[in-house]
Amino acid sequence: MRGFFINNIKSISMLMISTLLTTGFTADTKLDDPNTKDREKISEEYKWNLSDLYSSLEAWEKEKEAFPEKFEKIGQYKGKLGNSAETLYTALNYMEGVVKDLFKFSSYASMLSDQDARKAEPLSMDQEANQIYTKFNTASAYITPEILAIPENKLKTFMNQEPGLSKFKHYIDDIYRTKEHTLSAEEENIIAEASLMQGNSYNIYSIFSNAEMPRPEVTLENG
């Protein structure tokens, strides 16, 4: 399932926001105690500030409650993308806004969980975010097949009629580039619903490798 705009929006959002929030940290930066594993003992200047994303857990929860309505609104464009340039632009522009909200929402949960992979509540939040991504992918599964159903000459006319569509040109071009690998709307929907299971093995490995497995100690030749 390619989802909307990108294959793995969670990985990209994590990379983007982590870069923004961990400013000034380079390979030469020294922590208070390089051997410590206790985050509380690390200086604040070396920690990302999650309040830049949400002021509190309550604010994150409030955002979560808003997603069902946003996903429901995605459905109002189903079967209409080829009607006019204005409709296509309005639909894609709305979807772009939802994707941005998902970036922010998932990054907060994932980064909070990364602070201490042993804590159950942040891990649960991260898993909730993954479930919400699946619901989004399911709600938007019709987008790619429906754009492919628009004749290319008609789509070019849409692009000329609506200048705002220019920012989605790369996305649309990519859809046509991968046309041979795109399933029907019904089949894409099935894949979207099953996507949550695809990452289970890695998620289990990640929890063990980051929180449970003991770290071996070695002594180099120079001591």
Secondary structure, DSSP 8 states (H G I E B T S, - for coil): ---SSSS-HHHHHHHHHHHHHSTT--TT---S-TT---GGGS-GGGS--GGGT-SSHHHHHHHHHHHHHHHHHHGGGTTTTTT-HHHHHHHHHHHHHHHHHHHHHHHHHHHHHHH-TT-HHHHHHHHHHHHHHHHHHHHTTTHHHHHHTS-HHHHHHHHHH-GGGGGGHHHHHHHHHTGGG---HHHHHHHHHHHHHHTHHHHHHHHIIIIIS-------TT-
